[in-house]
Amino acid sequence: MRPQIALALGGGAARGLAHIGVLKVLEEEGIPVDLIAGTSIGAALGALYAAGVSVHRMETVMRELDWRALARLIDPTLPTSGLMDGKRVAIFLQELLPVATFEELRIPLAITATDVQTGEALIIRKGNLLEGLRAAIAFPGIFTPVPYGERFLVDGGLINPVPLDVAYQMGAAKVIGVCTIPRVEKLSTEAFFPPKDIPSAKPSRLRHFFTAANIENLLRDIWRPEPPVEEETHQRNRKPPNIFSICSRSVAIMENRINALQMERNHVDVLIRPDFKDLTMLEFHRAVEAIAAGEKAARLALPQLRALRDA
């Protein structure tokens, strides 16, 4: 009997769409996937694959996302514990998923979440699949924490960016890890213009502001890369980062540190880490590039993958 192979899919927001490219290569090469552990977007895509959704279907859906489609997935709330409720994203996933519970999945799946009050890491493996996924993808500050029993849960990437340990806990003998978290460099390419014309947090003003057209324009303003400028001019006119940039950069720094420690503590047989260049965390409209990056990285790892398959 051959050893069980697990896939550990990490977080990374839009960059996590690279998991689709990795899955495509694994299927082409006949690399078996017996178990899946997922964090954040890795949990969402892992759930789709474990439920039997084809890689082609995932790629087609994600390639169709543009600014307008993304704007329709945003359900803004009064900014108390998060900017978005996440229900529309949950509906989006529900329409793709052919099953409702973990028990119905074709491949065993474990996803991670974080108790935002205690800091405890949670592994969710049974019950309502959509409820677990909502918690797993609740990026702090962007999505509101998700009630889960007596807990409030957020993105599992805060504690476990690439869930290698979870894969071993599931019974894996061999683990393929996919890390789509960007390496934090001294001079970040992920700089943004501050958002323009955001109204005060009065309910009446927010309701008026959050039309589909305004949300689409806001997304473009917030996540538009800063154009290159001369160094001297750049230093003189440099603006402080906006709140979205601060949140994403802070989490990226933290996840890089935690991920490095996790890699030291947990053996990974094959580590796939795509190169994204200037792709930022919420540029889901650039799915083609993210998927291609994942495919390229997986092909570079083919000698190791084939050795794992043929062992």
LOLUMVEX-643369 format. One record per residue (C-alpha): y, x, z; residue number from 1; residue in one letter. Coordinates in steps of 0.2 Angstrom, whole numbers, plus 5000, padded with zeros to 4 digits. Layout:
residues N
+-------+------+------+------+------+
! north ! east !   up ! resi ! resn !
+-------+------+------+------+------+
!     Y !    X !    Z !  NUM !    A !
...
+-------+------+------+------+------+
end
This chain:
residues 311
+-------+------+------+------+------+
! north ! east !   up ! resi ! resn !
+-------+------+------+------+------+
!  5000 ! 5000 ! 5000 !    1 !    M !
!  5017 ! 5007 ! 4995 !    2 !    R !
!  5031 ! 5010 ! 5008 !    3 !    P !
!  5044 ! 4996 ! 5008 !    4 !    Q !
!  5060 ! 5000 ! 5000 !    5 !    I !
!  5076 ! 4993 ! 5007 !    6 !    A !
!  5094 ! 4992 ! 4999 !    7 !    L !
!  5108 ! 4994 ! 5011 !    8 !    A !
!  5124 ! 4987 ! 5003 !    9 !    L !
!  5141 ! 4992 ! 5011 !   10 !    G !
!  5158 ! 4984 ! 5011 !   11 !    G !
!  5173 ! 4988 ! 5001 !   12 !    G !
!  5180 ! 4972 ! 4995 !   13 !    A !
!  5183 ! 4972 ! 4976 !   14 !    A !
!  5175 ! 4989 ! 4975 !   15 !    R !
!  5159 ! 4981 ! 4981 !   16 !    G !
!  5157 ! 4973 ! 4964 !   17 !    L !
!  5150 ! 4990 ! 4960 !   18 !    A !
!  5134 ! 4984 ! 4969 !   19 !    H !
!  5131 ! 4973 ! 4953 !   20 !    I !
!  5130 ! 4989 ! 4942 !   21 !    G !
!  5118 ! 4997 ! 4954 !   22 !    V !
!  5107 ! 4982 ! 4954 !   23 !    L !
!  5107 ! 4982 ! 4935 !   24 !    K !
!  5101 ! 5000 ! 4935 !   25 !    V !
!  5088 ! 4997 ! 4948 !   26 !    L !
!  5081 ! 4982 ! 4938 !   27 !    E !
!  5081 ! 4992 ! 4922 !   28 !    E !
!  5071 ! 5006 ! 4930 !   29 !    E !
!  5059 ! 4995 ! 4939 !   30 !    G !
!  5064 ! 5001 ! 4957 !   31 !    I !
!  5057 ! 4988 ! 4969 !   32 !    P !
!  5068 ! 4980 ! 4982 !   33 !    V !
!  5058 ! 4973 ! 4997 !   34 !    D !
!  5072 ! 4971 ! 5009 !   35 !    L !
!  5091 ! 4970 ! 5009 !   36 !    I !
!  5104 ! 4974 ! 5022 !   37 !    A !
!  5122 ! 4969 ! 5018 !   38 !    G !
!  5139 ! 4971 ! 5025 !   39 !    T !
!  5154 ! 4962 ! 5020 !   40 !    S !
!  5154 ! 4960 ! 5001 !   41 !    I !
!  5137 ! 4969 ! 5001 !   42 !    G !
!  5131 ! 4954 ! 5012 !   43 !    A !
!  5137 ! 4941 ! 4999 !   44 !    A !
!  5130 ! 4950 ! 4984 !   45 !    L !
!  5114 ! 4954 ! 4993 !   46 !    G !
!  5112 ! 4936 ! 4997 !   47 !    A !
!  5114 ! 4931 ! 4979 !   48 !    L !
!  5101 ! 4944 ! 4973 !   49 !    Y !
!  5089 ! 4939 ! 4988 !   50 !    A !
!  5091 ! 4921 ! 4983 !   51 !    A !
!  5086 ! 4924 ! 4965 !   52 !    G !
!  5103 ! 4924 ! 4956 !   53 !    V !
!  5101 ! 4936 ! 4941 !   54 !    S !
!  5112 ! 4951 ! 4940 !   55 !    V !
!  5118 ! 4945 ! 4923 !   56 !    H !
!  5124 ! 4929 ! 4931 !   57 !    R !
!  5133 ! 4938 ! 4945 !   58 !    M !
!  5141 ! 4950 ! 4932 !   59 !    E !
!  5146 ! 4935 ! 4921 !   60 !    T !
!  5154 ! 4926 ! 4935 !   61 !    V !
!  5164 ! 4941 ! 4942 !   62 !    M !
!  5170 ! 4946 ! 4925 !   63 !    R !
!  5178 ! 4929 ! 4923 !   64 !    E !
!  5189 ! 4932 ! 4939 !   65 !    L !
!  5207 ! 4934 ! 4935 !   66 !    D !
!  5223 ! 4932 ! 4945 !   67 !    W !
!  5223 ! 4913 ! 4943 !   68 !    R !
!  5205 ! 4911 ! 4948 !   69 !    A !
!  5208 ! 4922 ! 4963 !   70 !    L !
!  5224 ! 4911 ! 4968 !   71 !    A !
!  5213 ! 4896 ! 4968 !   72 !    R !
!  5201 ! 4904 ! 4981 !   73 !    L !
!  5215 ! 4906 ! 4993 !   74 !    I !
!  5217 ! 4893 ! 5007 !   75 !    D !
!  5232 ! 4899 ! 5017 !   76 !    P !
!  5234 ! 4894 ! 5035 !   77 !    T !
!  5249 ! 4896 ! 5047 !   78 !    L !
!  5247 ! 4915 ! 5051 !   79 !    P !
!  5240 ! 4914 ! 5069 !   80 !    T !
!  5223 ! 4923 ! 5068 !   81 !    S !
!  5222 ! 4926 ! 5049 !   82 !    G !
!  5231 ! 4922 ! 5033 !   83 !    L !
!  5217 ! 4912 ! 5025 !   84 !    M !
!  5204 ! 4900 ! 5031 !   85 !    D !
!  5190 ! 4906 ! 5019 !   86 !    G !
!  5183 ! 4889 ! 5016 !   87 !    K !
!  5187 ! 4890 ! 4997 !   88 !    R !
!  5178 ! 4907 ! 4996 !   89 !    V !
!  5163 ! 4899 ! 5005 !   90 !    A !
!  5163 ! 4885 ! 4992 !   91 !    I !
!  5163 ! 4897 ! 4978 !   92 !    F !
!  5148 ! 4906 ! 4986 !   93 !    L !
!  5139 ! 4889 ! 4989 !   94 !    Q !
!  5140 ! 4885 ! 4971 !   95 !    E !
!  5132 ! 4901 ! 4966 !   96 !    L !
!  5118 ! 4900 ! 4979 !   97 !    L !
!  5102 ! 4891 ! 4975 !   98 !    P !
!  5097 ! 4890 ! 4993 !   99 !    V !
!  5105 ! 4885 ! 5010 !  100 !    A !
!  5095 ! 4896 ! 5023 !  101 !    T !
!  5089 ! 4913 ! 5026 !  102 !    F !
!  5072 ! 4907 ! 5027 !  103 !    E !
!  5072 ! 4901 ! 5009 !  104 !    E !
!  5077 ! 4918 ! 5002 !  105 !    L !
!  5065 ! 4927 ! 4990 !  106 !    R !
!  5069 ! 4944 ! 4998 !  107 !    I !
!  5071 ! 4946 ! 5017 !  108 !    P !
!  5090 ! 4948 ! 5020 !  109 !    L !
!  5100 ! 4954 ! 5036 !  110 !    A !
!  5119 ! 4954 ! 5036 !  111 !    I !
!  5131 ! 4961 ! 5049 !  112 !    T !
!  5146 ! 4954 ! 5058 !  113 !    A !
!  5157 ! 4959 ! 5072 !  114 !    T !
!  5161 ! 4949 ! 5088 !  115 !    D !
!  5180 ! 4951 ! 5088 !  116 !    V !
!  5181 ! 4947 ! 5106 !  117 !    Q !
!  5168 ! 4959 ! 5113 !  118 !    T !
!  5166 ! 4972 ! 5099 !  119 !    G !
!  5148 ! 4969 ! 5098 !  120 !    E !
!  5139 ! 4971 ! 5082 !  121 !    A !
!  5128 ! 4956 ! 5076 !  122 !    L !
!  5114 ! 4955 ! 5064 !  123 !    I !
!  5111 ! 4938 ! 5056 !  124 !    I !
!  5094 ! 4935 ! 5049 !  125 !    R !
!  5090 ! 4916 ! 5051 !  126 !    K !
!  5098 ! 4899 ! 5050 !  127 !    G !
!  5112 ! 4893 ! 5039 !  128 !    N !
!  5116 ! 4906 ! 5025 !  129 !    L !
!  5133 ! 4901 ! 5021 !  130 !    L !
!  5139 ! 4901 ! 5039 !  131 !    E !
!  5132 ! 4919 ! 5041 !  132 !    G !
!  5141 ! 4924 ! 5025 !  133 !    L !
!  5158 ! 4917 ! 5030 !  134 !    R !
!  5157 ! 4928 ! 5046 !  135 !    A !
!  5151 ! 4943 ! 5036 !  136 !    A !
!  5166 ! 4943 ! 5024 !  137 !    I !
!  5179 ! 4938 ! 5036 !  138 !    A !
!  5191 ! 4953 ! 5034 !  139 !    F !
!  5202 ! 4954 ! 5049 !  140 !    P !
!  5220 ! 4949 ! 5047 !  141 !    G !
!  5216 ! 4942 ! 5030 !  142 !    I !
!  5203 ! 4929 ! 5035 !  143 !    F !
!  5203 ! 4919 ! 5051 !  144 !    T !
!  5188 ! 4923 ! 5063 !  145 !    P !
!  5173 ! 4912 ! 5060 !  146 !    V !
!  5166 ! 4902 ! 5075 !  147 !    P !
!  5148 ! 4906 ! 5077 !  148 !    Y !
!  5140 ! 4898 ! 5092 !  149 !    G !
!  5151 ! 4904 ! 5107 !  150 !    E !
!  5157 ! 4919 ! 5097 !  151 !    R !
!  5171 ! 4922 ! 5084 !  152 !    F !
!  5165 ! 4934 ! 5071 !  153 !    L !
!  5173 ! 4945 ! 5058 !  154 !    V !
!  5168 ! 4957 ! 5045 !  155 !    D !
!  5153 ! 4968 ! 5050 !  156 !    G !
!  5161 ! 4983 ! 5041 !  157 !    G !
!  5172 ! 4986 ! 5057 !  158 !    L !
!  5156 ! 4993 ! 5065 !  159 !    I !
!  5143 ! 4996 ! 5052 !  160 !    N !
!  5151 ! 5000 ! 5035 !  161 !    P !
!  5134 ! 5004 ! 5026 !  162 !    V !
!  5120 ! 4996 ! 5036 !  163 !    P !
!  5107 ! 5009 ! 5035 !  164 !    L !
!  5101 ! 5006 ! 5053 !  165 !    D !
!  5099 ! 4988 ! 5050 !  166 !    V !
!  5088 ! 4992 ! 5035 !  167 !    A !
!  5076 ! 5002 ! 5046 !  168 !    Y !
!  5076 ! 4989 ! 5059 !  169 !    Q !
!  5069 ! 4977 ! 5046 !  170 !    M !
!  5054 ! 4988 ! 5043 !  171 !    G !
!  5060 ! 4999 ! 5029 !  172 !    A !
!  5051 ! 5015 ! 5026 !  173 !    A !
!  5063 ! 5021 ! 5012 !  174 !    K !
!  5082 ! 5016 ! 5011 !  175 !    V !
!  5094 ! 5016 ! 4996 !  176 !    I !
!  5112 ! 5016 ! 5002 !  177 !    G !
!  5126 ! 5010 ! 4992 !  178 !    V !
!  5143 ! 5015 ! 4999 !  179 !    C !
!  5159 ! 5008 ! 4990 !  180 !    T !
!  5171 ! 5013 ! 5003 !  181 !    I !
!  5185 ! 5024 ! 4996 !  182 !    P !
!  5187 ! 5041 ! 5003 !  183 !    R !
!  5204 ! 5042 ! 5012 !  184 !    V !
!  5214 ! 5056 ! 5004 !  185 !    E !
!  5230 ! 5063 ! 5010 !  186 !    K !
!  5241 ! 5056 ! 4996 !  187 !    L !
!  5234 ! 5038 ! 4993 !  188 !    S !
!  5233 ! 5030 ! 4976 !  189 !    T !
!  5233 ! 5014 ! 4985 !  190 !    E !
!  5252 ! 5011 ! 4987 !  191 !    A !
!  5260 ! 4995 ! 4985 !  192 !    F !
!  5277 ! 4986 ! 4983 !  193 !    F !
!  5282 ! 4976 ! 4998 !  194 !    P !
!  5279 ! 4957 ! 4994 !  195 !    P !
!  5294 ! 4948 ! 4989 !  196 !    K !
!  5302 ! 4932 ! 4994 !  197 !    D !
!  5289 ! 4927 ! 5008 !  198 !    I !
!  5297 ! 4912 ! 5017 !  199 !    P !
!  5298 ! 4911 ! 5036 !  200 !    S !
!  5282 ! 4904 ! 5045 !  201 !    A !
!  5289 ! 4886 ! 5046 !  202 !    K !
!  5275 ! 4874 ! 5040 !  203 !    P !
!  5286 ! 4864 ! 5028 !  204 !    S !
!  5292 ! 4880 ! 5020 !  205 !    R !
!  5275 ! 4888 ! 5019 !  206 !    L !
!  5268 ! 4872 ! 5011 !  207 !    R !
!  5281 ! 4872 ! 4998 !  208 !    H !
!  5279 ! 4891 ! 4995 !  209 !    F !
!  5260 ! 4891 ! 4993 !  210 !    F !
!  5258 ! 4883 ! 4976 !  211 !    T !
!  5245 ! 4890 ! 4964 !  212 !    A !
!  5259 ! 4899 ! 4953 !  213 !    A !
!  5267 ! 4906 ! 4969 !  214 !    N !
!  5251 ! 4913 ! 4976 !  215 !    I !
!  5246 ! 4921 ! 4959 !  216 !    E !
!  5263 ! 4929 ! 4958 !  217 !    N !
!  5262 ! 4935 ! 4976 !  218 !    L !
!  5245 ! 4943 ! 4973 !  219 !    L !
!  5252 ! 4952 ! 4958 !  220 !    R !
!  5267 ! 4959 ! 4969 !  221 !    D !
!  5256 ! 4964 ! 4984 !  222 !    I !
!  5242 ! 4973 ! 4975 !  223 !    W !
!  5252 ! 4980 ! 4960 !  224 !    R !
!  5250 ! 4999 ! 4960 !  225 !    P !
!  5266 ! 5009 ! 4963 !  226 !    E !
!  5272 ! 5018 ! 4946 !  227 !    P !
!  5272 ! 5037 ! 4946 !  228 !    P !
!  5289 ! 5044 ! 4950 !  229 !    V !
!  5296 ! 5062 ! 4952 !  230 !    E !
!  5291 ! 5069 ! 4969 !  231 !    E !
!  5309 ! 5072 ! 4975 !  232 !    E !
!  5314 ! 5054 ! 4970 !  233 !    T !
!  5298 ! 5047 ! 4977 !  234 !    H !
!  5302 ! 5055 ! 4994 !  235 !    Q !
!  5320 ! 5050 ! 4994 !  236 !    R !
!  5316 ! 5032 ! 4989 !  237 !    N !
!  5299 ! 5030 ! 4998 !  238 !    R !
!  5297 ! 5013 ! 5006 !  239 !    K !
!  5286 ! 5009 ! 5021 !  240 !    P !
!  5269 ! 5001 ! 5017 !  241 !    P !
!  5268 ! 4982 ! 5018 !  242 !    N !
!  5257 ! 4973 ! 5031 !  243 !    I !
!  5243 ! 4971 ! 5018 !  244 !    F !
!  5243 ! 4990 ! 5014 !  245 !    S !
!  5243 ! 4994 ! 5032 !  246 !    I !
!  5228 ! 4983 ! 5036 !  247 !    C !
!  5218 ! 4989 ! 5021 !  248 !    S !
!  5222 ! 5008 ! 5024 !  249 !    R !
!  5218 ! 5006 ! 5043 !  250 !    S !
!  5201 ! 4998 ! 5040 !  251 !    V !
!  5197 ! 5011 ! 5026 !  252 !    A !
!  5201 ! 5026 ! 5038 !  253 !    I !
!  5191 ! 5018 ! 5052 !  254 !    M !
!  5176 ! 5014 ! 5041 !  255 !    E !
!  5176 ! 5032 ! 5034 !  256 !    N !
!  5175 ! 5039 ! 5051 !  257 !    R !
!  5161 ! 5027 ! 5057 !  258 !    I !
!  5152 ! 5029 ! 5040 !  259 !    N !
!  5152 ! 5048 ! 5042 !  260 !    A !
!  5144 ! 5046 ! 5059 !  261 !    L !
!  5131 ! 5033 ! 5053 !  262 !    Q !
!  5126 ! 5044 ! 5039 !  263 !    M !
!  5123 ! 5058 ! 5052 !  264 !    E !
!  5112 ! 5047 ! 5063 !  265 !    R !
!  5102 ! 5038 ! 5050 !  266 !    N !
!  5093 ! 5046 ! 5036 !  267 !    H !
!  5096 ! 5039 ! 5018 !  268 !    V !
!  5083 ! 5043 ! 5005 !  269 !    D !
!  5096 ! 5040 ! 4991 !  270 !    V !
!  5115 ! 5038 ! 4993 !  271 !    L !
!  5124 ! 5030 ! 4979 !  272 !    I !
!  5143 ! 5032 ! 4980 !  273 !    R !
!  5153 ! 5026 ! 4965 !  274 !    P !
!  5170 ! 5034 ! 4960 !  275 !    D !
!  5183 ! 5021 ! 4958 !  276 !    F !
!  5199 ! 5031 ! 4954 !  277 !    K !
!  5214 ! 5019 ! 4956 !  278 !    D !
!  5204 ! 5003 ! 4959 !  279 !    L !
!  5211 ! 4994 ! 4975 !  280 !    T !
!  5202 ! 4984 ! 4987 !  281 !    M !
!  5208 ! 4966 ! 4981 !  282 !    L !
!  5208 ! 4969 ! 4962 !  283 !    E !
!  5194 ! 4958 ! 4959 !  284 !    F !
!  5201 ! 4955 ! 4942 !  285 !    H !
!  5195 ! 4972 ! 4937 !  286 !    R !
!  5176 ! 4968 ! 4940 !  287 !    A !
!  5172 ! 4976 ! 4923 !  288 !    V !
!  5178 ! 4993 ! 4930 !  289 !    E !
!  5170 ! 4991 ! 4947 !  290 !    A !
!  5153 ! 4986 ! 4940 !  291 !    I !
!  5153 ! 5000 ! 4927 !  292 !    A !
!  5157 ! 5013 ! 4941 !  293 !    A !
!  5142 ! 5006 ! 4951 !  294 !    G !
!  5131 ! 5008 ! 4935 !  295 !    E !
!  5137 ! 5025 ! 4932 !  296 !    K !
!  5134 ! 5031 ! 4950 !  297 !    A !
!  5116 ! 5024 ! 4950 !  298 !    A !
!  5112 ! 5032 ! 4933 !  299 !    R !
!  5117 ! 5049 ! 4941 !  300 !    L !
!  5105 ! 5046 ! 4955 !  301 !    A !
!  5091 ! 5041 ! 4943 !  302 !    L !
!  5080 ! 5057 ! 4947 !  303 !    P !
!  5080 ! 5052 ! 4965 !  304 !    Q !
!  5077 ! 5034 ! 4962 !  305 !    L !
!  5063 ! 5037 ! 4951 !  306 !    R !
!  5055 ! 5049 ! 4963 !  307 !    A !
!  5057 ! 5035 ! 4976 !  308 !    L !
!  5048 ! 5023 ! 4965 !  309 !    R !
!  5034 ! 5034 ! 4960 !  310 !    D !
!  5030 ! 5041 ! 4977 !  311 !    A !
+-------+------+------+------+------+
end
